[in-house]
Amino acid sequence: MINRRFFFDTVRARLFHGRLRAGQIDGMNAILDRFEDVMPEGDDRWLAYMLATAYHETAETMHPVRETLAPSDARAMAILDDAFARGRLKGVKTPYWRLDTDGKSWLGRGFVQLTHRRNYEAMTKVTGIDLVAAPERAMEIDVAVTILFRGMIDGCFTGRKLADFFAGDREDWTGARRIINGTDRAVLVAGYARTFYAAISYA
């Protein structure tokens, strides 16, 4: 069992600028609870890297968010359209966030910013939750936790999984970013993960 008091005291000081909001605590508790429930003998490094991913992808909110942190899909799409028009999304060739023929947007949602219809389809098969019919469900905290765990443990996002980087004596905190997004901000996320690991392992 994770010593929650030690954990929160540590991350509050080292990652959250000395203060934690209720939503941040709730989000982290949801991830910690799931790990203790389904992986009681699991590798703490896996948990640390999942927490770090959520921390980075949600801009420290530790709660499922939509891309750009907008309060609605419409606002998120407008922000993304503006950024695309200004040339700020250089890696994007096709605006995946725009409404498709069914009137749905496949913009990023959740703890890991699930994007593109194909990824919603993949996580529908993995989770048993119809995210194609209702992509907004990726914003529900229990669903978002399931996507985070199954995606990173099973390698559903990029084909790379946690066991590829953390197993036995092997640990590759920087390389683990390939589970989510190649090498983008890999060193930064690795630093977050090591901090979460210290909070868990010493707890």
N, C-alpha and C positions, 0 to 999 in steps of 0.2 A: 504494500500500500504506500502511496506517495504521501509524504508529510506535506499537506496542503499549506499549512501555515508557513513553513520554511520556503516552500516553492513560491508562494505569492510574495513573501517578503523579499526574496531574492530578485524575482523578475520585476517587481515594482521599482526597486532601486536601480537595477541595471538596464532595464529595457523600456520602462514606462514613465521615466522622468519623475519618479517618486510618488506617482498617483495612479490609482486604478479606478476606472468607472465600473458601475454594476454590469454593463453589457460586456466589458472585457473579461470580467471575472466569470460571468455566466458562460461565455464562449469557451474559455479555457477549461472550466469545469466540465463542460460537455465533452471535450476532447479527452480530458483525463479520465472521466467516468467511463467512456467507451473503451479506452485502452485497458483500464483495470477490469472491465467486464469481459472483454473478448480476448485479451492477451495478458492475463495476470502474470505469466512467466516470460513475457515478451522482452525484446531488446529495447532498453531505455533510449538508445540512440535513435531508434525508429520514431519513438514518441517525440523526442527532442526535435528531429528534423521535420516532422509533421507540424508541430507547434510553430517552428520557425517559418515554415512555408505559409501557414495561416497568418502569422504576424506580418510577413512581407506582402502577401497578396491582398490583405484587407486593410493595408495602411495602418497597422497597429490597432485596429478596432477589435480584432479577435472575435468578430461576429460576421456571419454571412452578409456580403455586400454585393451590389451590382457594380459593374465596371464604371469607373469615374467617381464612384461614391454618390451618384445622383439618387435623389429620392424616388424617381420613377423611371420606367423604361424610356418614355418619351424624352425626358430630359437627358438621359444618358446618350440616347441616339443623337440628339442635337449637339451635345458636346463632342461626340466622336466624329460627327459629320464636319464640324468646324475644324477640329484638329486635322482631319484627313485633307480638307480643302487647303489648309495652311501648310501641308507637307510635313506635318509633325509625326505622322505614323508611317515612317519610311519602310517598315517591314510588311506593311499591309498592301496587298494588290487589289483585293476585292473587299468592299465594306460589308463584312459579315454581320454587322449589327442591324442593317436595314431590314425592314419587314419583308418577309418572303410572301409567296402567293397565298399562304394560309394566314397571313397577318401576324406572324410570330417573329420575334427578334431573337437571334442566337448570340447576343452579347454576353460578356463575362458575368457570371454569378457564382456566389458561394464563398467557400474558404479558399478555393484554388482558381477562381475565375474561369469556370468552364465556358468555353466558346465553341462556336460552329455547330451546326445541326448534327454532324457526324459524331461529335463527342457527346452530345446529349443522347443520341441513339445508343452509343456504346455504353453509357452509364445507365441507361434504361435497362439494358440487358443484364448488366452486372448487379444493379440494385433491386430490380423488380419494381421500380417506381417509374411510371410513365412520364418521363421528362420531356418527351416529344409533344405529347398532348398538352402538358402544363409545364413549360420550362421554368416558370416562376417558382416552382416547388424547390428548385435548387437553392432558394433563399431561406427555406425552412431549416432551422438549426439541426434537427435530427437527420434530415436528408443531406445537408451539407457535410455533416460529420461522416456519414456513410460514404459519400463521394470521395472525401479526403482520404479515408482509410482504404477503401477498395481500390481507388485509383493509384495510390502510392504503393500499396502493398502488392497489388496484382500487376502493376505496370500498365494500367489502362490508358494513361495519357500519352506517353511517348514510347512505350515498350520497355522502358527502364524502370526498375523497381527498387525498393529499399534494400532488399537482400543483395542486390548487385554492389552496394556500397558499404553496407554494414553487416558483417557476418564474421563471427569468431573474432580473430585478432585484426581483421581488416576493417578499416574505417576511412572513408573518403568524403569528408564534409563538403569539400568544394565540388567534387564531381557529382555529388548527389543532386545537384541542381538540374541535371539532365533528366531527372524524373518528371520535371515540370516544364522547363523552358530552356533547354540547351545550356549555355554558359552565362546567360543573362543574369547579372548581379550575383554570380555564384559565390564570390568571396564574401560579399555582404551577408548573404543568407547563411553562409557557413558560420559566420561570427554569431549571428542570432542563435543558430542551432547549438553552438557550443555553450552559450549562456543558458539556454533552456536545459541543456544536459547537466550543467553544473547544479542548477536548481533542483533537478530530479534526482541525480545520482547522490548528492550529499543529503538529500531529504531522507 
